[in-house]
């Protein structure tokens, strides 16, 4: 079954809407039974089936007031990528603002769209440094959050979460040597070779490196690169092209 851009976005937009009003059941209802999130990417999964996704809500969402400032939405197939700033108010004196790229991968289940996977691309190290700079007023609530993480998510999960602080930092350079031999490159639905992508001279803007991924803006939309841990080369690159932006640029070139 085909879905329109508006139908896909409608599902994605319900996520921050339910978060804003602390509607746990509504938020969990957006996810399929086999769904999971990686928040941030590079940290362990929180899957719905085991109940870990619900505990993730109790730990990170329920105690706080969270608002999403959406800068851009781009759709590729059944996937939606969002360019956002996440504003998290820990208490009346502490608010942390984190730039992020959010990837929602949706699938159809009996005629209904569900979130299969949500991957949040933001830098845990940057958030931690920002909290430290806020001084003592932020240290107690962050310490309390840490102990709540252990109590609800488990020491193993928290260990993996903290390990994402030291995830790999691959070089963001497009050259023939930076791609694996069988790398997948999707440019707005068009399959490219590494050389064809290089020829496009894509300039990466505001990159976020999280885990073994890099997400970024570029002139026509948003992009996501995945690296192999073993070779540190690009195994997959996806460019979510904003069709309206692309058509606008084409019209300008035609008029010129």
C-alpha positions in Angstrom: 0.0 0.0 0.0 1.3 3.4 -0.9 1.2 6.3 1.5 1.5 10.0 0.8 4.1 12.3 2.3 1.4 13.9 4.4 0.3 10.5 5.8 3.8 9.6 6.8 4.4 13.0 8.4 1.1 12.8 10.3 2.4 9.7 12.2 5.8 11.2 12.9 4.3 14.5 14.1 2.2 12.6 16.7 5.4 11.5 18.5 6.4 15.0 19.8 2.7 15.8 20.3 2.3 12.9 22.7 5.6 13.7 24.4 4.5 17.3 25.0 1.4 16.2 26.9 3.0 13.2 28.6 0.7 10.7 26.9 2.7 7.5 27.4 0.1 5.1 25.9 -0.4 7.3 22.9 3.4 7.5 22.3 3.8 3.7 22.7 0.9 3.1 20.4 2.8 4.7 17.5 5.3 1.8 17.6 4.8 -1.6 16.2 5.2 -4.6 18.5 8.7 -5.4 17.1 9.7 -1.7 17.1 12.7 -0.2 18.9 14.5 3.1 19.3 18.2 4.0 19.4 18.4 7.3 21.3 21.1 8.3 20.7 22.3 6.1 17.9 25.3 4.1 19.1 23.6 3.4 22.4 21.7 0.1 23.1 18.3 -0.4 21.6 15.1 0.1 23.7 12.6 -2.3 22.2 8.9 -2.4 22.8 8.4 -6.1 23.1 10.5 -6.4 26.2 9.0 -3.4 28.0 12.3 -1.5 27.7 10.7 1.2 25.5 8.2 1.9 28.2 10.9 2.1 30.8 12.8 4.5 28.5 9.7 6.7 28.6 9.6 6.6 32.4 13.3 7.5 32.6 13.9 10.1 30.0 10.5 11.6 29.0 8.0 11.4 31.9 10.1 13.5 34.4 10.8 16.3 31.9 9.2 18.9 29.7 10.3 18.3 26.1 9.6 20.4 23.1 10.8 19.7 19.5 11.7 22.7 17.3 11.4 21.3 13.8 13.6 22.9 11.2 13.0 20.5 8.3 11.2 17.3 7.3 12.3 15.2 4.4 10.8 11.9 3.2 12.4 9.0 1.4 10.3 6.0 0.7 8.6 5.1 4.1 11.3 6.9 6.0 11.1 10.4 7.5 14.2 12.4 8.5 13.8 15.4 10.7 16.2 18.3 11.5 15.3 19.4 15.0 16.4 21.1 18.2 15.3 19.2 21.2 14.5 21.5 24.2 14.5 19.6 27.4 13.6 21.3 30.6 14.9 19.3 33.5 13.5 21.7 36.1 12.7 25.4 36.4 16.3 26.3 36.4 17.8 23.9 33.9 17.1 23.5 30.2 19.3 21.7 27.8 19.0 22.3 24.0 20.4 19.6 21.7 20.5 19.8 17.9 19.6 16.4 16.4 18.5 14.5 13.3 15.7 12.0 13.9 15.1 9.1 11.5 11.7 7.5 11.7 11.4 4.3 9.7 7.7 3.4 9.2 5.9 0.3 8.0 2.4 -0.7 7.1 0.6 -3.2 9.4 -3.0 -4.2 8.4 -3.5 -0.8 6.6 -2.1 1.2 9.5 1.3 3.0 9.6 3.5 2.2 12.5 7.0 3.2 13.5 9.3 0.3 13.1 12.5 2.1 14.2 13.4 5.5 15.5 17.1 6.5 15.5 18.1 9.8 17.1 21.3 11.3 15.9 22.8 13.6 18.5 26.1 13.8 20.4 25.9 12.6 24.0 29.3 14.1 24.6 28.1 17.5 23.6 25.0 17.2 25.8 27.1 16.1 28.8 29.5 19.0 28.3 26.6 21.4 28.1 25.2 20.1 31.4 28.6 20.5 33.1 28.8 24.1 31.9 25.5 24.9 33.6 27.2 24.4 37.0 25.9 23.0 40.3 22.3 23.7 39.5 22.4 21.0 36.8 24.6 18.5 38.6 22.0 17.2 41.1 19.2 16.6 38.6 21.7 14.9 36.2 23.0 12.7 39.0 19.4 11.7 39.9 18.7 10.9 36.2 21.8 8.7 36.1 20.6 6.7 39.1 17.1 6.4 37.6 18.7 5.1 34.4 20.4 2.3 36.4 17.3 1.5 38.3 14.9 1.3 35.3 17.1 0.4 32.3 19.7 -1.8 34.0 23.4 -1.5 34.5 24.2 -3.3 31.2 22.1 -0.9 29.2 23.5 2.1 30.9 27.1 0.9 30.3 26.3 0.6 26.6 24.7 4.1 26.7 27.8 5.6 28.2 30.0 3.8 25.7 28.5 5.9 23.0 30.4 8.8 24.4 33.5 7.2 22.9 32.1 5.8 19.7 34.2 6.1 16.5 34.7 9.4 14.8 35.1 8.5 11.1 36.3 11.1 8.7 33.6 12.8 6.6 35.4 12.8 3.3 34.0 11.6 0.0 36.7 9.9 -2.1 36.8 6.6 -3.8 38.9 5.2 -1.0 36.3 6.2 1.6 33.7 3.7 0.3 33.4 0.0 0.7 33.3 -1.9 -2.6 29.6 -2.8 -2.2 28.5 0.5 -0.6 24.9 1.5 -1.1 24.2 5.1 -2.2 20.7 6.4 -2.5 20.3 10.0 -3.6 16.6 10.8 -3.4 15.6 7.3 -4.7 18.4 7.3 -7.4 21.1 4.6 -7.0 24.5 6.1 -7.4 28.1 4.8 -7.6 30.7 6.4 -5.4 32.1 8.3 -8.4 28.7 9.6 -9.3 28.2 10.9 -5.8 31.7 12.5 -5.8 30.8 14.2 -9.1 27.8 15.9 -7.4 30.2 17.7 -5.1 27.8 17.5 -2.1 28.8 19.9 0.7 28.0 18.6 4.2 26.6 21.1 6.6 26.2 20.9 10.4 27.2 17.2 10.7 26.4 15.2 13.8 28.5 12.1 14.4 26.9 9.5 16.7 28.0 5.9 16.9 29.3 4.8 13.5 27.0 7.2 11.6 27.1 10.8 10.5 24.0 12.8 9.7 24.0 16.3 8.1 22.3 18.9 6.1 23.1 19.6 2.4 21.8 22.0 -0.2 18.8 19.8 -1.2 17.8 18.2 2.1 19.3 15.9 4.8 21.7 13.0 4.6 22.8 10.0 6.6 26.0 8.0 6.3 26.7 4.7 7.9 30.3 3.4 8.4 31.6 -0.1 8.8 33.2 -0.6 12.2 35.7 -3.0 10.8 37.0 -0.9 7.9 35.8 2.6 9.0 34.7 3.0 5.4 31.2 4.1 4.2 28.9 1.1 3.8 25.7 3.1 3.1 24.8 6.7 2.3 21.3 8.0 2.0 20.4 11.5 0.8 16.8 12.6 1.7 16.2 15.1 -1.1 13.5 17.7 -0.5 11.6 17.6 -3.8 10.2 21.1 -3.4 13.7 22.4 -2.8 15.1 20.6 -5.8 12.2 21.7 -8.1 12.7 25.3 -6.9 16.4 25.2 -7.8 15.6 23.7 -11.2 13.1 26.4 -11.9 15.7 29.1 -11.0 18.3 27.5 -13.3 15.7 27.4 -16.1 14.8 31.0 -15.6 18.4 32.1 -15.7 
